[in-house]
Amino acid sequence: MADVLEGVVGTLGSSNADLLDAVASSTTETIIGMTFSNVSSSSADVTIDIEIVKSGGSVTPHLLNDVSVPHGTTLVWQTKVVLTTGDKIQGLCSAASSVDFTINYLKQT
């Protein structure tokens, strides 16, 4: 089994979208950390929703549900989350292009 540390970066939109693509067949991905930074140019506080979509499309409870991210701050998530084949992470923000994110994870194949 190969272990590789990987990461993705992006910006949350105002519609629910994939932040981390579906896990490939015969693969496990363990999220080891996520950050969400409010970079809004309007100095506004925003809220974010982050969820796991399990293989087959069923949504599990939110990892973060309607969580406020005050302007100029960064929310750090350090709880490990294990994703298996077909699982993915989705999220959105109350104001498009106001929150940048990073997701760091261990990919095991």
Secondary structure, DSSP 8 states (H G I E B T S, - for coil): --EEEEEEEEE--SS-EEEE----TT-EEEEEEEEEEE--TT---EEEEEEEE-TTS-EEEEEEEEEEE-TT-EEEE---EEE-TT-EEEEEESSTT-EEEEEEEEEE-
